[in-house]
Amino acid sequence: MLAVLASASTSWQNNPCVDTAAPYHKQPWCDASLSIDERITDMLGRMSLDEKIPNLNTAGVEIKSLGLSAYNWWEEASSGVSGGKQTTKFAYPITTGMSFNRTLWRLTGRQIGHEARALMNAGQAGSSFWAPVINLAREPRWGRNIEVPGEDPYLVGEYAEAFVTGMERAPEDGGAHIQASACCKHYAANSMEHATEGGQTHTRHDFSATISRRDLVDSYLLPFQACVEKGKVSGLMCSYNAINGVPSCASSWLLDEVARKDWGFDGYITSDCDADADVYYKHHYRNWTQEETVAGVLRAGTDVDCTSFVGKYAPSALKKKIIDERLIDARLANLFRVRMRLGHFDPPGPLQRFPLSDVCSPHATSLATSGMVQSAALLKNENKTLPLSPSAAGSLAILGPNANLSKATVSYYGPHQPCGAHYWTLADAVATRSSMQPTACSARGVPTVLSADTSGVAAAVEAAKAADEVVLAEHDASSINFTAAQASLIREVAAAAKKPVVLVLFTATPLDLSEQLANPKIGAVLHLGQPSVTASSSSATPPPRAAPPDCRGGCGKQNGTNPGRTHRFYSGTPVVPFGFGLSYTTFSYSLAASSATLSLDPVRAMLRETADARKTFPRAEFTEGERARLVRYTVSVTNHGSMDADDATLARETAFGSEPTPCCGVGFLVPPGAGKDGAPLQSLFGFERVHVEAGQTVSVDLYPALTDFALTALDGTKSARAGEWTVRFGVRETAKLGQGFAETKLTAV
């Protein structure tokens, strides 16, 4: 498959419409002055059936009637472009999401899209990329949490909009075309790879998720709605799993009714690889034959099949008259529409002038480094353990299985090789920025993150005893607890060190940090997620250690006995609350006066207007336009320290009459209290990242949308909820640690 991708990715370069020696440039489909629909109709009319059917597969074939070479729809770009010899490697979304910075997300998407177009122009990459992943990190043990921005549907939706907008729309082109095609995946409710329960094993290929309409509306579909309605994405991927017994790629409700009719999606839909085949072989859906399965997925709205099931059985489905050519044309039309938007058949323009030198540029590597710094979450910092002094003398032991490990995840759904072919590690960063002498980087203690071998712990302990400062670099585990070997390493090294150590976490998993946060010999805990930031030694530098790590955790960290259901529903006391993050400076929040009452009439009017077959999915354009009619909150953020820093101001709402748990502090009002009848304990409705210079104050406006005051019933219908709401800004647990927090009441009538 990789060979197919490599060979097909460069083929679109032959634009027959600009070849005046060929007959195609005078044909209507090459006429950029015509509408896209007119051009597509002409294209389809010239193609033979033998050309159409194979182009329903991801790896399409040559279309001789149009002078087009083969085209492949599949490349990856979640953390950088997978094609090309070297491309900029950005932090993984599970890390970048912690920045709470829409601008960073948009600029990251823009640079990835820009590099993609530059590589296309050089014949080193294709045009369509299956990113971003916008499922929810609702299951801490899910192995693909590394690919998603977090657990909160609002945050993930905001990430989707920003990343897609940046990746697809280049300011140089003025909106005439998209610079690369993004694809939001996996649609929908995909967060399980393999599980055994009650003696029965399920995989993502045959699993059916039983989900209420309420949870679909409020959680699983919300990020995709934002991706489509606000991000205007050009691609969606239907997932392997079924939802309430219907495989996603065979669900006309999901693909056509919701995505296209309710949300106005006008791009293409691909299956996940072999998901169409799974409808037949794994789900055994409706006991369909292979031909009936082809008809089912095409009629549902799947446009292209990864990999070849549809192409294999479509001819016999045609012969048996289960499908007709019009159905095939409808699917191909969506594919060609996206290629038209990419400018594949138009005269060269600004996008075709992006040079290969824009890949791995100083701007790109600087952005990647900045993204990692903005996304670092400081979870503990007793007695100002961090930052380490850049001028301090002495020795520094960098220990742990990830202290000098560089290539573990760098090519996972991203660049195959980073800029300059150099992999920055924690040891590199410390050695470059500290006057202390790094020692014992080879004393990992535990050879790999999942190893049970503790034979190296003694050597790590001796290194810790001899060093003036100790940094422990730990990594993922197979559960939400550290492995026994890693836990032992941390415990013994901390006990042996001369002073409290620094624990640096490289993990996509929300680990249970109870023991480590309570250990007085661990002075600081810094969560870096999965940064995998790589840069050429000539054009970028490692992240500055003295930069304030001013992000907030995008996933709450529960204890190991019960992972719960994200910060919106978890009723216990989490080890680290969602949104928790410290800084090297101190902040305070103050609220400007605002109305104490709110009329819900605009909410009720919106619900009446959408009270038809699509009432469970009110269009985002409508609700966004009504924001100004609701209450607006102005939060003043003051930096009381001596260091310039960023603050991500979070805004949430909670119900009157329920005692918010220390983890959350905020949630929606649901009389007689939050957490009842399916209502969340808290719901994130806004956030802004601001830079505040030392001693200065910056004001931020935050306001909820209409739908934030409408709660969802089990059947998915929404209704306005009157009552007294508590609106909180920040995380209560950080207030006593010198971070901002404020709250107010609001009566909705």
C-alpha positions in Angstrom: 0.0 0.0 0.0 2.8 2.4 0.8 4.3 1.8 -2.6 1.0 2.6 -4.2 0.8 5.8 -2.2 4.2 6.8 -3.3 3.7 6.2 -6.9 0.2 7.7 -7.1 0.8 10.9 -5.1 2.7 12.7 -7.8 0.4 11.9 -10.7 -2.0 14.8 -10.6 0.8 17.1 -11.8 -0.1 16.4 -15.4 -2.9 18.9 -15.8 -4.2 18.2 -19.3 -6.2 21.4 -19.3 -3.0 23.6 -19.7 -1.6 21.5 -22.5 -2.5 23.4 -25.6 -1.1 20.6 -27.8 -3.7 18.2 -26.4 -7.4 18.3 -27.2 -8.6 18.5 -23.6 -8.0 22.2 -23.0 -10.9 23.1 -25.3 -13.4 20.8 -23.6 -15.9 22.2 -21.1 -14.5 20.5 -18.1 -11.3 22.4 -18.6 -13.2 25.8 -18.8 -12.6 27.5 -15.4 -15.3 30.0 -16.3 -18.0 27.4 -16.1 -19.6 26.3 -12.8 -18.1 23.3 -11.1 -21.3 21.2 -11.6 -21.2 22.0 -15.4 -17.6 20.9 -15.6 -18.2 17.7 -13.7 -21.2 16.7 -15.8 -18.9 17.1 -18.9 -16.2 15.0 -17.3 -18.5 12.1 -16.3 -20.1 12.1 -19.8 -16.7 11.5 -21.4 -15.6 8.6 -19.0 -16.3 5.0 -19.7 -17.8 2.7 -17.1 -14.5 0.8 -17.0 -12.8 4.1 -16.0 -15.4 5.0 -13.5 -15.6 1.9 -11.3 -11.9 1.7 -10.4 -11.9 5.3 -9.4 -14.3 4.6 -6.6 -11.3 3.1 -4.8 -8.7 5.1 -2.9 -6.0 4.3 -5.4 -7.7 5.4 -8.6 -6.6 4.5 -12.1 -5.6 6.4 -15.2 -8.6 8.1 -17.0 -7.4 8.0 -20.6 -10.6 9.7 -21.9 -9.6 12.8 -19.9 -5.9 12.5 -20.2 -5.6 12.1 -16.4 -3.1 9.9 -14.6 -4.0 7.8 -11.6 -4.9 9.7 -8.4 -4.6 8.5 -4.8 -6.8 10.0 -2.1 -4.8 8.8 0.9 -2.0 10.7 2.7 -1.6 11.6 6.4 -0.9 14.9 8.0 -2.0 15.0 11.7 1.4 16.3 12.9 3.0 17.1 9.6 3.0 16.0 6.0 3.8 12.3 5.6 5.0 12.7 2.0 8.3 14.2 1.0 11.8 13.5 2.1 11.8 15.8 5.1 8.9 17.8 6.5 8.2 19.9 9.6 7.3 17.7 12.6 4.7 19.3 14.8 3.6 18.2 18.3 0.8 15.6 18.2 -2.7 16.9 18.6 -3.0 15.5 22.2 -0.2 17.9 23.1 -1.2 20.9 20.9 -4.8 20.7 22.2 -3.4 21.6 25.7 -2.4 25.0 24.5 -6.0 26.2 24.3 -4.8 28.5 21.4 -6.9 28.7 18.3 -4.3 30.8 16.6 -1.6 28.1 17.1 -4.0 25.4 15.8 -4.8 27.5 12.7 -1.2 28.4 12.0 -0.1 24.8 12.4 -2.8 23.6 10.0 -1.8 26.4 7.6 1.9 25.5 7.6 1.1 21.8 7.1 -1.2 22.7 4.2 1.4 25.1 2.8 4.1 22.4 2.9 1.7 19.9 1.4 1.2 22.3 -1.6 4.9 23.0 -2.0 5.6 19.2 -2.0 2.7 18.7 -4.5 4.3 21.3 -6.8 7.6 19.4 -6.5 5.9 16.1 -7.2 6.6 14.7 -3.7 3.1 14.6 -2.2 -0.5 14.3 -3.1 -3.3 16.7 -2.5 -5.7 15.0 0.0 -4.8 14.3 3.6 -6.7 12.3 6.2 -6.4 14.7 9.1 -7.4 15.9 11.6 -8.7 13.2 14.0 -11.5 14.7 16.0 -12.8 11.8 18.1 -12.9 12.3 21.8 -10.2 11.1 24.2 -13.0 9.9 26.5 -11.3 6.5 27.2 -7.9 7.2 28.8 -6.6 3.8 27.7 -7.4 4.2 24.1 -4.2 3.7 22.1 -5.1 6.5 19.6 -5.5 9.3 22.1 -2.2 10.7 20.7 -4.0 11.7 17.5 -6.9 13.7 19.1 -6.9 17.2 20.8 -8.6 16.2 24.0 -11.7 14.9 25.8 -14.0 17.9 25.5 -16.3 18.1 22.5 -16.3 21.9 22.4 -12.5 22.1 22.5 -12.1 19.4 19.9 -14.6 21.2 17.7 -12.8 24.5 18.0 -9.5 22.6 17.2 -11.2 21.1 14.1 -12.4 24.4 12.8 -9.0 26.1 13.3 -6.9 23.4 11.9 -9.0 22.7 8.9 -9.4 26.4 8.1 -5.6 26.8 8.2 -4.8 23.7 6.3 -7.3 24.3 3.4 -7.4 28.0 2.9 -4.3 29.9 1.9 -4.4 33.7 2.0 -2.2 33.9 -1.1 -5.1 32.4 -3.2 -7.8 34.7 -2.0 -10.2 31.7 -1.4 -10.4 30.7 -5.1 -9.1 27.2 -4.3 -8.0 25.1 -1.3 -4.3 24.5 -0.9 -4.8 21.0 0.4 -7.8 18.8 1.2 -8.4 18.0 4.9 -10.5 15.1 6.1 -12.1 15.0 9.6 -12.2 11.5 10.9 -13.3 9.0 12.2 -17.0 9.7 11.8 -18.3 8.8 14.3 -18.1 7.5 17.9 -14.8 5.8 17.3 -12.7 5.3 20.5 -12.1 1.5 20.8 -9.6 -0.7 19.1 -9.9 -4.1 20.8 -11.7 -5.2 23.9 -12.8 -8.4 25.6 -15.8 -8.4 27.9 -17.8 -11.3 29.2 -15.6 -13.7 27.3 -16.5 -12.0 24.0 -13.9 -10.1 22.0 -14.7 -7.1 19.8 -12.5 -5.0 17.6 -13.0 -1.7 15.9 -14.0 -3.7 12.8 -17.1 -5.4 14.2 -18.0 -3.3 17.3 -21.4 -1.6 17.5 -21.5 1.4 19.9 -24.9 1.7 21.7 -25.3 5.4 22.0 -28.3 7.6 22.9 -29.3 10.4 20.6 -28.4 12.8 23.5 -24.8 11.6 23.6 -24.6 11.7 19.8 -25.8 15.3 19.8 -23.9 16.6 22.8 -20.7 14.7 22.5 -19.8 12.4 19.6 -21.1 14.5 16.7 -20.4 18.0 18.0 -16.8 18.2 16.8 -17.8 16.9 13.4 -20.6 19.5 13.1 -18.0 22.2 13.9 -15.6 20.8 11.4 -18.3 20.8 8.6 -20.3 23.9 9.4 -17.6 26.2 10.7 -14.4 24.7 9.2 -16.1 23.9 5.8 -13.9 20.8 5.5 -13.7 19.1 2.1 -13.5 15.5 3.4 -15.0 13.2 6.0 -14.0 9.6 6.9 -16.7 7.1 8.0 -15.5 4.8 10.8 -15.1 1.1 11.2 -17.6 0.7 14.0 -21.4 0.6 13.8 -23.6 2.9 15.8 -26.7 1.3 17.3 -26.3 -1.6 14.9 -25.7 0.4 11.7 -22.2 0.5 10.3 -21.1 4.1 9.9 -20.2 3.7 6.2 -23.6 2.2 5.5 -25.5 4.8 7.5 -27.5 7.1 5.2 -28.7 8.9 8.4 -25.1 9.7 9.4 -23.6 10.4 6.0 -26.5 11.9 4.1 -29.2 13.1 6.5 -26.9 14.6 9.1 -23.6 15.5 7.3 -25.0 16.7 3.9 -28.5 17.8 4.6 -28.4 19.0 8.2 -24.9 20.5 8.2 -24.5 21.3 4.5 -21.4 19.2 3.8 -20.3 19.4 0.2 -17.1 17.4 0.1 -16.2 13.8 -0.3 -16.6 10.9 2.1 -14.0 8.1 2.3 -14.3 4.9 4.2 -11.6 4.0 6.7 -9.4 1.3 5.1 -11.5 -1.8 4.6 -14.4 -0.4 6.5 -16.7 -1.0 3.5 -15.5 -4.6 3.4 -16.2 -4.8 7.2 -19.8 -4.0 6.5 -20.0 -7.4 4.8 -17.3 -9.5 6.4 -17.3 -8.3 10.0 -20.7 -6.7 10.8 -22.7 -9.1 8.5 -25.1 -6.2 8.2 -28.6 -7.2 7.2 -27.1 -10.4 5.7 -26.3 -8.4 2.5 -24.4 -10.1 -0.3 -21.2 -8.4 -1.5 -23.1 -6.7 -4.3 -25.8 -5.5 -1.9 -23.1 -4.2 0.4 -21.6 -2.2 -2.4 -25.1 -0.7 -3.1 -25.6 0.0 0.6 -22.4 2.0 1.2 -22.8 3.9 -2.1 -26.4 4.8 -1.4 -25.6 5.8 2.1 -23.1 8.3 0.9 -19.6 6.8 0.9 -17.8 8.2 -2.1 -14.5 6.4 -2.2 -13.6 3.0 -0.7 -10.3 2.5 1.0 -9.2 0.0 -0.3 -10.8 -2.1 -3.1 -14.0 -3.8 -2.0 -16.3 -1.6 -4.0 -14.2 -1.7 -7.1 -14.2 -5.5 -6.9 -17.9 -6.1 -6.6 -19.4 -3.1 -8.3 -19.3 -4.7 -11.8 -21.3 -7.7 -10.6 -23.7 -5.3 -8.7 -24.2 -3.5 -12.0 -24.7 -6.7 -13.9 -27.4 -7.8 -11.4 -29.0 -4.4 -11.6 -28.5 -3.8 -7.9 -26.9 -0.4 -8.7 -26.8 1.7 -11.8 -24.4 4.1 -13.4 -26.2 7.1 -12.0 -25.3 6.1 -8.5 -21.6 5.7 -9.5 -21.7 9.1 -11.1 -23.1 10.7 -8.0 -20.2 9.4 -5.9 -17.6 10.4 -8.5 -19.1 13.9 -8.7 -18.2 14.5 -5.1 -14.7 13.3 -5.7 -14.2 15.5 -8.8 -15.7 18.5 -7.0 -12.9 18.4 -4.4 -10.3 18.1 -7.1 -11.8 21.1 -8.8 -11.5 23.0 -5.6 -7.9 22.0 -5.4 -7.3 23.6 -8.8 -6.2 20.4 -10.5 -7.8 21.4 -13.8 -7.4 25.2 -13.7 -4.7 27.4 -15.0 -1.7 27.8 -12.6 -2.1 30.3 -9.9 -0.5 31.5 -6.6 -0.7 28.0 -5.0 1.4 26.5 -7.8 4.2 28.9 -7.0 4.8 27.7 -3.5 8.5 26.6 -3.6 10.0 23.5 -1.9 12.2 25.9 0.1 9.0 26.7 2.2 9.2 23.2 3.6 11.2 23.1 6.9 11.7 26.9 6.7 12.9 28.8 9.8 9.3 29.9 10.3 8.0 26.3 10.2 10.5 25.0 12.7 10.0 28.0 15.0 6.3 27.4 14.9 6.7 23.8 15.8 9.0 24.7 18.7 6.6 27.4 19.9 3.7 25.0 19.8 5.5 22.6 22.1 6.3 25.4 24.6 2.7 26.6 24.6 1.4 23.1 25.2 3.6 22.2 28.1 1.5 21.7 31.3 3.1 22.4 34.6 1.2 20.2 37.2 3.4 20.7 40.2 6.1 23.2 41.1 7.0 23.2 44.8 9.4 25.9 46.0 10.1 27.0 42.4 11.8 23.8 41.4 11.4 25.0 37.9 12.7 26.8 36.0 16.2 25.5 36.4 18.8 28.3 36.3 20.5 28.5 32.9 23.7 29.7 34.7 23.8 27.1 37.5 26.9 25.1 37.9 27.2 21.4 38.6 26.0 18.2 37.1 22.5 17.3 35.8 21.3 13.7 35.5 18.7 13.1 32.8 17.2 9.7 33.5 14.4 7.5 32.4 13.4 5.5 29.4 12.6 8.6 27.3 15.6 10.7 28.3 17.4 10.3 25.0 14.9 8.4 22.9 14.1 10.2 19.7 12.4 8.1 17.1 9.7 6.3 19.0 6.7 8.1 17.5 8.1 10.6 15.0 6.6 9.0 11.9 3.3 7.9 13.4 0.7 9.5 11.0 3.2 12.2 10.2 6.5 13.0 8.6 8.7 10.0 7.8 11.8 12.1 8.5 12.1 15.5 10.3 13.7 18.7 9.1 17.5 18.3 8.9 17.1 14.6 9.7 17.8 15.6 13.3 15.7 14.4 16.2 15.7 16.7 19.3 15.5 14.9 22.6 15.1 16.1 26.1 18.8 15.6 26.6 19.6 17.8 23.6 17.4 20.6 24.9 18.9 20.6 28.3 22.5 20.3 27.0 21.9 23.3 24.7 20.3 25.6 27.2 21.9 24.8 30.5 25.4 25.5 31.7 25.2 22.4 33.9 26.9 19.3 32.6 24.4 16.6 31.6 25.4 13.2 32.9 24.2 9.6 32.8 21.8 10.1 29.9 22.3 6.4 29.1 21.1 5.4 32.6 17.6 4.9 31.6 16.8 2.7 34.6 14.1 0.9 32.6 15.1 0.0 29.0 11.7 0.8 27.5 8.5 2.3 28.7 6.7 -1.0 28.8 9.6 -3.1 30.1 9.4 -4.9 33.4 13.2 -5.1 33.6 14.4 -3.1 36.7 18.0 -4.3 36.5 19.1 -0.8 35.5 17.4 1.1 38.3 20.4 0.7 40.6 22.6 2.5 38.1 20.1 5.3 37.7 19.9 5.7 41.5 23.7 6.0 41.7 23.6 8.7 38.9 20.9 10.6 40.9 23.0 10.5 44.1 26.0 12.0 42.3 24.1 14.8 40.4 23.2 18.3 41.6 19.9 18.2 39.7 17.8 15.3 38.4 15.3 15.2 35.5 13.3 12.0 35.0 11.8 11.5 31.6 9.0 9.0 31.7 6.5 7.8 29.1 3.3 5.9 28.3 2.1 2.8 30.0 -0.4 0.1 28.9 -2.9 1.3 31.5 -3.5 4.7 33.2 -1.0 3.7 35.8 2.8 3.7 35.4 4.2 0.3 34.9 5.6 -1.2 38.1 9.1 -0.8 36.7 8.7 2.9 35.9 6.9 3.6 39.2 9.8 1.9 41.1 12.4 3.9 39.1 10.7 7.2 39.9 10.3 6.4 43.5 13.9 5.2 44.1 15.6 7.9 42.0 13.6 10.6 43.8 14.5 9.2 47.2 18.2 9.0 46.3 18.5 12.5 44.8 20.1 15.4 46.8 17.1 17.6 46.2 13.6 17.3 44.8 13.7 16.0 41.2 11.8 17.1 38.1 9.5 14.6 36.5 8.8 15.2 32.8 6.0 13.2 31.2 5.9 12.2 27.6 2.6 10.5 27.3 -0.6 10.4 25.3 -2.4 8.7 28.2 -3.9 10.6 31.2 -1.8 8.8 33.8 -2.7 8.4 37.4 -0.2 10.7 39.1 -1.4 10.4 42.7 1.8 9.0 44.1 4.1 11.3 42.1 2.2 14.5 43.0 2.2 13.5 46.7 5.9 12.6 46.8 7.8 15.5 48.5 11.0 14.5 46.7 9.4 15.2 43.4 9.5 19.0 43.2 8.0 19.6 39.8 5.9 17.6 37.3 5.9 18.8 33.7 3.5 17.2 31.3 4.7 17.4 27.6 2.3 14.9 26.1 3.8 13.7 22.8 5.7 16.8 21.5 8.0 14.9 19.1 9.2 18.4 18.1 12.0 18.0 15.6 14.0 20.7 13.9 17.2 21.2 11.9 20.2 22.2 13.9 20.7 25.2 11.6 17.3 26.7 11.7 15.7 26.0 15.0 16.5 25.7 18.7 15.2 23.4 21.4 12.4 24.8 23.5 13.7 27.3 26.1 13.5 25.9 29.5 12.7 29.2 31.1 9.7 29.8 29.0 6.5 29.6 31.2 4.6 26.4 30.5 1.2 28.2 30.5 -1.0 25.5 29.0 -3.9 23.7 30.7 -4.5 20.0 30.6 -6.8 18.9 27.7 -7.7 15.7 29.5 -8.5 15.3 33.2 -6.5 12.7 35.1 -8.6 10.4 37.1 -7.3 7.8 39.6 -6.6 4.3 38.4 -9.6 2.7 39.9 -12.3 4.4 37.7 -11.5 6.3 34.5 -15.0 7.9 34.5 -16.5 9.7 31.5 -14.5 12.8 31.0 -14.6 16.0 33.0 -18.3 16.7 32.0 -19.6 13.7 33.9 -17.0 12.3 36.2 -18.4 12.7 39.7 -15.3 11.7 41.7 -12.3 13.7 42.6 -9.8 13.6 39.8 -6.0 13.6 40.4 -5.7 16.6 38.0 -8.8 18.5 37.0 -9.5 19.2 33.3 -8.0 22.6 32.5 -5.5 22.6 35.4 -2.2 24.2 34.7 0.4 26.3 36.6 2.8 29.0 35.5 6.1 30.5 36.6 4.1 33.6 37.4 0.9 34.4 39.3 -2.4 35.6 37.8 -5.7 36.9 39.2 -9.0 37.3 37.4 -11.6 40.0 37.9 -15.0 40.2 36.3 -16.6 43.4 34.9 -20.2 44.0 35.9 -22.6 42.0 33.7 -26.3 41.4 33.7 -27.6 39.1 36.5 -30.5 37.9 34.4 -30.8 36.4 30.9 -33.9 36.1 28.7 -34.1 32.7 27.1 -36.5 34.0 24.4 -33.7 33.9 21.7 -33.0 30.3 22.6 -36.6 29.4 22.4 -36.9 31.2 19.0 -33.9 29.3 17.7 -35.4 26.0 18.8 -38.8 26.8 17.2 -37.0 27.7 13.9 -35.2 24.4 13.8 -38.2 22.3 15.1 -38.4 20.1 12.0 -36.8 16.8 11.0 -33.4 18.4 11.7 -34.2 20.0 15.0 -31.5 18.0 16.9 -28.8 19.7 14.8 -29.4 23.4 14.7 -27.1 25.0 12.2 -24.0 26.6 13.7 -24.2 29.7 11.4 -27.5 30.5 13.1 -26.4 30.0 16.6 -23.1 31.8 16.1 -25.0 34.9 14.8 -27.1 35.0 17.9 -24.2 35.1 20.4 -24.2 38.9 20.7 -27.8 38.8 22.0 -26.8 36.8 25.0 -24.7 37.9 28.0 -21.1 38.8 27.5 -18.4 38.4 30.2 -15.3 40.5 30.3 -12.5 38.9 32.3 -9.5 41.0 33.3 -6.4 38.9 33.7 -3.5 40.4 35.8 0.0 39.1 35.9 1.4 39.8 39.4 4.8 38.2 38.8 8.1 39.4 37.3 7.9 37.2 34.1 5.8 37.8 31.0 3.5 34.9 30.4 0.4 33.5 28.7 -2.8 32.6 30.3 -5.6 30.5 28.8 -8.8 31.8 30.4 -11.4 29.0 30.6 -15.1 29.6 31.0 -17.6 27.2 32.2 -21.1 27.0 33.6 -22.5 25.0 36.5 -25.9 24.3 38.0 -27.3 26.0 41.1 -28.2 23.6 43.9 -25.5 21.0 43.1 -22.2 21.0 45.0 -19.5 21.1 42.4 -16.8 18.6 43.0 -13.3 20.0 43.5 -12.3 18.6 40.2 -14.7 20.5 38.1 -16.2 23.4 40.0 -18.5 24.3 37.1 -21.2 22.7 35.0 -24.7 23.4 33.6 -27.7 24.2 35.8 -30.2 21.4 35.9 -32.7 21.7 38.7 -32.5 20.4 41.3 -28.8 20.0 40.4 -26.2 19.1 37.8 -25.4 15.5 37.1 -29.0 14.3 37.0 -31.0 13.0 34.0 -28.0 13.0 31.7 -27.0 16.7 32.2 -23.3 17.3 32.5 -21.7 18.5 35.7 -19.8 21.1 33.7 -19.6 22.3 30.2 -16.8 24.3 28.6 -18.2 27.2 26.6 -15.3 29.4 25.9 -11.6 30.0 26.2 -9.0 32.5 25.1 -5.2 32.5 25.3 -3.7 35.9 26.1 -0.2 37.2 26.6 0.2 39.3 29.7 3.4 41.2 30.5 4.6 41.3 34.0 2.6 43.7 36.1 0.0 44.3 33.4 -3.7 43.5 32.9 -5.3 42.2 29.7 -9.1 42.0 29.3 -10.8 39.0 27.5 -14.4 38.8 26.3 -16.1 35.4 26.6 -19.7 34.6 25.9 -21.8 31.5 25.5 -23.8 30.4 22.4 -27.6 30.0 22.3 -27.3 26.2 22.5 -25.3 26.4 25.7 -28.6 27.3 27.4 -30.5 24.5 25.8 -30.2 21.0 27.4 -30.7 17.8 25.5 -33.2 15.1 26.2 -32.5 11.4 25.8 -34.1 11.5 22.3 -31.8 14.3 21.2 -34.3 17.2 21.3 -33.3 20.4 23.0 -35.1 22.7 25.3 -34.2 26.0 27.0 -33.5 25.6 30.7 -34.5 28.4 33.1 -33.0 28.8 36.5 -30.0 30.1 38.3 -26.7 29.3 36.6 -23.2 29.6 38.1 -20.6 30.9 35.6 -17.0 30.2 36.5 -13.7 31.3 34.9 -10.6 29.2 35.6 -10.1 26.1 37.7 -10.9 26.4 41.4 -8.0 24.2 42.4 -5.4 26.5 40.9 -6.6 29.6 42.7 -4.7 28.8 45.9 -1.6 28.1 43.7 -1.5 31.7 42.4 -3.6 31.2 39.3 -6.8 33.1 38.2 -10.3 32.1 39.2 -13.6 34.0 39.3 -17.3 33.2 39.3 -20.7 34.8 39.1 -24.4 33.9 39.1 -26.9 34.2 36.2 -30.6 33.8 36.4 -32.1 32.6 33.1 -35.8 33.2 32.6 
